[in-house]
Amino acid sequence: MDANSQSAKSYDRYAHPLADIVGTFIAFLTLTLPVFVIANYSSSDAPSQPQPVTYNMQKK
């Protein structure tokens, strides 16, 4: 592709600035919403150290 072709000119870009704002908003939600959802649904009563599972075996 030649550097002087029409696709390399600046006026070939979209002319709607609202698309930049909407794209930025979508990117912001994509990056922050999962963090808030995980924080909201994570259990705060979970023990910091999980207890080991032990089983009592019967001798024959």
KOLBALUM-550774 format. One line per field, with one value per residue (C-alpha): residue number from 1; residue in three letters; x negated, y, z. Coordinates in nm, 3 decimals. Layout:
// residues N
i (NUM, ...) $
aa (Ala, ...) $
X (X, ...) $
Y (Y, ...) $
Z (Z, ...) $
This chain:
// residues 60
i (1, 2, 3, 4, 5, 6, 7, 8, 9, 10, 11, 12, 13, 14, 15, 16, 17, 18, 19, 20, 21, 22, 23, 24, 25, 26, 27, 28, 29, 30, 31, 32, 33, 34, 35, 36, 37, 38, 39, 40, 41, 42, 43, 44, 45, 46, 47, 48, 49, 50, 51, 52, 53, 54, 55, 56, 57, 58, 59, 60) $
aa (Met, Asp, Ala, Asn, Ser, Gln, Ser, Ala, Lys, Ser, Tyr, Asp, Arg, Tyr, Ala, His, Pro, Leu, Ala, Asp, Ile, Val, Gly, Thr, Phe, Ile, Ala, Phe, Leu, Thr, Leu, Thr, Leu, Pro, Val, Phe, Val, Ile, Ala, Asn, Tyr, Ser, Ser, Ser, Asp, Ala, Pro, Ser, Gln, Pro, Gln, Pro, Val, Thr, Tyr, Asn, Met, Gln, Lys, Lys) $
X (0.000, -0.134, -0.190, -0.007, 0.308, 0.641, 0.663, 0.354, 0.515, 0.657, 1.002, 1.063, 1.124, 1.480, 1.630, 1.837, 1.664, 1.937, 1.792, 1.472, 1.671, 1.886, 1.580, 1.399, 1.703, 1.732, 1.362, 1.390, 1.686, 1.509, 1.209, 1.382, 1.715, 1.565, 1.363, 1.674, 1.878, 1.608, 1.570, 1.946, 1.998, 1.684, 1.734, 1.596, 1.652, 1.410, 1.130, 0.789, 0.633, 0.843, 0.882, 0.733, 0.980, 0.936, 1.114, 1.150, 1.070, 1.211, 0.974, 1.092) $
Y (0.000, 0.340, 0.606, 0.862, 0.654, 0.784, 0.544, 0.707, 1.053, 1.186, 1.274, 0.906, 0.849, 0.844, 1.184, 1.106, 1.202, 1.035, 0.699, 0.780, 0.855, 0.543, 0.327, 0.468, 0.406, 0.046, -0.013, 0.137, -0.089, -0.393, -0.334, -0.228, -0.411, -0.761, -0.633, -0.495, -0.808, -1.037, -0.815, -0.812, -1.188, -1.308, -1.450, -1.240, -1.518, -1.756, -1.864, -1.731, -2.078, -2.370, -2.651, -2.985, -3.260, -3.558, -3.890, -4.138, -4.485, -4.788, -5.075, -5.428) $
Z (0.000, -0.096, 0.172, -0.044, -0.077, 0.048, 0.344, 0.496, 0.508, 0.833, 0.698, 0.624, 0.997, 1.129, 1.198, 1.508, 1.835, 2.040, 1.931, 2.125, 2.439, 2.410, 2.341, 2.642, 2.862, 2.742, 2.804, 3.153, 3.238, 3.096, 3.321, 3.643, 3.656, 3.709, 4.005, 4.175, 4.103, 4.243, 4.550, 4.605, 4.576, 4.748, 5.095, 5.377, 5.636, 5.469, 5.702, 5.613, 5.657, 5.531, 5.783, 5.677, 5.602, 5.834, 5.826, 6.112, 5.988, 6.171, 6.247, 6.181) $
